[in-house]
Amino acid sequence: MKSWLRLAHFIDRCNRWLAYFAAGLTLLMVLIGAYNAVGRYLGKYLGVTITSNALVEAQWYLFSMVFLLAAPWALKVGAHVRVDVIHGRLSPRKQVYIDLFATIFLVLPFVALSLYTCVEFAQLSVQAREVSNDPGGLARWPLKSMVPVAFAALLLQGLAQIIHQIAFLRGLGEDPNQHEPEGGLES
């Protein structure tokens, strides 16, 4: 079980780095968005074009990448949406049993199916070197390539969650529902 826990911790660390990368992309996205907003009004005032379709699309692409790449970390720290009508009233052990069942029978099948279906979607985009239809738009294939990467990371995080849950139930690990403060990237 120790080697499985080492693997789970390795997956956790990899997804933490993806989350750090997503945080950096968030800053870049905000800066581009601010530039676009200011540039649009300043451009009208000066009578020139300061922004472009490429910058608007870059902002959209960055938002998509942040969402995709932060999802595994959100799963790790429990930042996903949860209807907590009964779950919160149960003992930690019963909560982990429910989470283990949900991870095995809901999360993993959904993620595996999504990964299976998006690989061809990304491959076709890469092969065609797909670009935006908008004038001055960006290449779409790099963004579409991130979709299977993100689902693969999410699948691995789901497997890591199962390892953490089983270790806890066997008395070999910490409660996987005890997350970092505010789901942050600290520590």
Rosetta blueprint (number, residue, H / E / L):
1 M L
2 K H
3 S H
4 W H
5 L H
6 R H
7 L H
8 A H
9 H H
10 F H
11 I H
12 D H
13 R H
14 C H
15 N H
16 R H
17 W H
18 L H
19 A H
20 Y H
21 F H
22 A H
23 A H
24 G H
25 L H
26 T H
27 L H
28 L H
29 M H
30 V H
31 L H
32 I H
33 G H
34 A H
35 Y H
36 N H
37 A H
38 V H
39 G H
40 R H
41 Y H
42 L H
43 G H
44 K H
45 Y H
46 L H
47 G L
48 V L
49 T L
50 I L
51 T L
52 S L
53 N H
54 A H
55 L H
56 V H
57 E H
58 A H
59 Q H
60 W H
61 Y H
62 L H
63 F H
64 S H
65 M H
66 V H
67 F H
68 L H
69 L H
70 A H
71 A H
72 P H
73 W H
74 A H
75 L H
76 K H
77 V H
78 G L
79 A L
80 H L
81 V L
82 R L
83 V L
84 D L
85 V L
86 I L
87 H H
88 G H
89 R H
90 L L
91 S L
92 P H
93 R H
94 K H
95 Q H
96 V H
97 Y H
98 I H
99 D H
100 L H
101 F H
102 A H
103 T H
104 I H
105 F H
106 L H
107 V H
108 L H
109 P H
110 F H
111 V H
112 A H
113 L H
114 S H
115 L H
116 Y H
117 T H
118 C H
119 V H
120 E H
121 F H
122 A H
123 Q H
124 L H
125 S H
126 V H
127 Q H
128 A H
129 R L
130 E L
131 V E
132 S L
133 N L
134 D L
135 P L
136 G L
137 G L
138 L L
139 A E
140 R L
141 W H
142 P H
143 L H
144 K H
145 S H
146 M H
147 V H
148 P H
149 V H
150 A H
151 F H
152 A H
153 A H
154 L H
155 L H
156 L H
157 Q H
158 G H
159 L H
160 A H
161 Q H
162 I H
163 I H
164 H H
165 Q H
166 I H
167 A H
168 F H
169 L H
170 R L
171 G L
172 L L
173 G L
174 E L
175 D L
176 P L
177 N L
178 Q L
179 H L
180 E L
181 P H
182 E H
183 G H
184 G L
185 L L
186 E L
187 S L
